[in-house]
Amino acid sequence: MIKVYSKPNCHYCSRAKKLLEQKGIPFEMIDITENPDDRQFLINKGHKQVPQFYYDNEVFVEGGFEGLSNLSNEELKAKLEAS
């Protein structure tokens, strides 16, 4: 399952959630303000912004919401099958 690292009141995080729901992609939202370990995980990976998308602790999509929204349904499905 895709993990979406996010924080409250993040417009792009909300848009990412809506987009994944529209595409029928299962995901888990992880609020980095609720768990310092999740926040530190992103910092250690070099991220400074959310949302970030991971699958099995590996980057699933580069570029945050913009990267996700630029994937076609076919590209997204292929990435899921390859993961």
SETIVEX-867652 format. One record per residue: x, y, z of N, C-alpha, C in turn. Coordinates in steps of 0.1 Angstrom, whole numbers, plus 2048, in hexadecimal, padded with zeros to 3 digits. Layout:
! residues N
 n.east n.north n.up ca.east ca.north ca.up c.east c.north c.up
      X       Y    Z       X        Y     Z      X       Y    Z
...
This chain:
! residues 83
 n.east n.north n.up ca.east ca.north ca.up c.east c.north c.up
    808     7F4  800     800      800   800    809     80C  800
    805     816  7F9     80C      823   7F8    80A     82A  805
    815     830  80A     815      839   816    816     847  811
    80D     84F  815     80D      85D   812    811     865  81F
    81D     86A  81F     821      872   82A    81C     881  828
    814     885  832     80E      892   831    80E     89A  83E
    807     8A5  83E     805      8AD   84B    7F8     8B4  84A
    7F2     8B8  855     7E5      8BF   855    7E6     8CC  84D
    7DB     8D0  847     7D9      8DD   840    7E3     8DE  834
    7E6     8D3  82E     7EF      8D3   822    7E6     8D1  816
    7E5     8DB  80E     7DC      8DB   802    7E0     8CF  7F9
    7ED     8CE  7F6     7F2      8C4   7ED    7F0     8B6  7F3
    7F0     8B4  800     7EE      8A7   806    7DF     8A3  804
    7D6     8AD  806     7C8      8AB   804    7C5     8A7  7F5
    7CB     8AE  7EC     7CA      8AB   7DE    7CF     89D  7DA
    7DA     899  7E0     7E0      88C   7DE    7D6     881  7E3
    7D1     883  7EF     7C7      879   7F4    7BB     878  7EB
    7B6     883  7E6     7AA      883   7DD    7AD     87C  7D0
    7B9     87F  7CB     7BD      879   7BE    7BE     86A  7BF
    7C5     865  7CA     7C6      857   7CC    7B9     850  7CE
    7B0     857  7D5     7A2      851   7D7    79B     850  7CA
    79C     85B  7C1     796      85B   7B4    79B     84F  7AB
    7A8     84C  7AD     7AE      842   7A4    7AC     834  7AB
    7A6     833  7B7     7A4      827   7BD    7B0     820  7C2
    7BA     828  7C6     7C7      823   7CA    7C7     822  7DA
    7C9     817  7E0     7CA      816   7EE    7D6     81D  7F3
    7D5     824  7FE     7E0      82C   804    7DE     82D  813
    7E8     831  81A     7E8      834   828    7ED     842  82A
    7E6     84B  830     7EA      858   833    7F2     858  840
    7FE     85E  840     806      85F   84C    809     86D  84F
    804     872  85B     805      87F   85F    813     881  866
    81C     888  860     829      889   866    82A     891  873
    81F     899  875     81F      8A1   882    81B     898  88E
    815     88C  88B     811      884   896    81C     87A  89B
    826     878  892     831      86E   896    83E     874  892
    847     877  89B     854      87D   898    85C     873  88F
    85A     866  891     862      85C   889    85E     85D  87A
    852     85F  877     84E      861   869    854     86E  863
    853     878  86B     859      885   866    868     883  864
    86F     87C  86D     87D      87A   86C    881     871  860
    878     867  85D     87A      85F   851    87B     867  845
    871     871  843     872      879   837    87E     882  837
    882     888  842     88E      890   843    89A     888  83F
    89B     87C  844     8A6      873   841    8A7     870  832
    89B     86F  82C     89B      86C   81D    89D     879  815
    89F     885  81B     8A2      891   814    896     899  810
    88A     896  815     87E      89D   812    87C     8A9  81B
    877     8B4  816     874      8C0   81E    865     8C4  81D
    85E     8BD  814     850      8C1   812    847     8B4  811
    83B     8B6  814     831      8AB   812    827     8AF  808
    820     8A6  801     820      898   804    82B     891  7FD
    82F     885  803     839      87C   7FE    832     86F  7FD
    835     867  7F3     82F      85A   7F0    839     84F  7F1
    837     845  7F9     840      83A   7FB    839     82D  7FA
    840     823  7F5     83B      815   7F4    846     80C  7F9
    844     805  804     84F      7FC   80A    85B     804  80D
    85A     810  813     864      819   817    86D     81E  80C
    868     81D  7FF     86F      823   7F4    866     82D  7ED
    86C     838  7E8     864      842   7E1    85C     83C  7D6
    84F     83F  7D6     846      839   7CC    844     843  7C1
    843     850  7C4     842      85A   7BA    84B     866  7BE
    853     86B  7B6     85B      877   7B8    853     883  7B5
    855     88E  7BC     84F      89B   7B9    842     89E  7C0
    83F     897  7CB     833      89A   7D3    827     899  7CB
    81D     8A2  7CE     810      8A1   7C7    811     8A3  7B8
    81A     8AC  7B4     81C      8AE   7A5    821     8A1  79E
    82A     89B  7A4     82F      88E   79F    824     884  79D
    81C     883  7A8     810      879   7A8    806     87D  79D
    803     88A  79C     7F8      88E   793    7FD     88D  784
    80A     88D  782     80F      88C   774    80F     87D  76F
    80D     874  778     80C      866   774    7FF     863  76D
    7FF     85C  762     7F2      857   75C    7ED     84B  764
    7E1     848  762     7DC      83C   769    7E4     82F  766
    7E8     82E  759     7F0      823   755    7FE     823  75C
    804     82F  75D     811      830   763    810     82C  772
    806     831  779     804      82F   787    801     820  789
    7F9     81A  781     7F7      80B   782    803     803  780
    80B     807  776     818      800   773    822     801  77F
    822     80D  785     82B      80F   791    826     806  79D
    819     805  79F     814      7FD   7A9    817     7EE  7A7
    816     7EA  79B     819      7DC   797    827     7D8  798
    830     7E2  796     83E      7E0   796    843     7E1  7A5
    83C     7E7  7AE     840      7E8   7BC    83E     7DC  7C4
